[in-house]
Amino acid sequence: MPIYRCPICGRTVKRPEGTYYCSKCGQIATMVKISEKKVVTKEDAVRGMLTQTTIAPTHAAFSLLESAVFAAYTTLPKGSPRRVFVQDFAASLNRKGLLRNELVDRFCEYGYKYME
Ligand SMILES: [Zn+2]
């Protein structure tokens, strides 16, 4: 079942396919589907990963995180060092309130695909 996120308050809900308003923010906030994107390229994987965070794709910090993930990919050896990076990165974003608990696993799934 897809997960939808409010672009204003960041609240997430799991619902069947459909269009939803945020129950807190009301009709100014159409929830955005953030799950189940097919991963074909590294670009898809990193986008899939970072769209789990509360940072808007249009925000400069989004590009900054893309660069950090790319640097980790090129610097770290294949296998567990890269996987550990993804887990630590997720944990750090979670502690800072930039990645919600329920989206940590999905963030990591995309991250592992990126790091393959
Ligand atoms: Zn909201």
Boltz pocket constraint, residues with backbone or C-beta under 6 A from the ligand:
constraints:
  - pocket:
      binder: B
      contacts: [[A, 6], [A, 7], [A, 8], [A, 9], [A, 10], [A, 11], [A, 22], [A, 23], [A, 24], [A, 25], [A, 26], [A, 29]]
      max_distance: 6.0
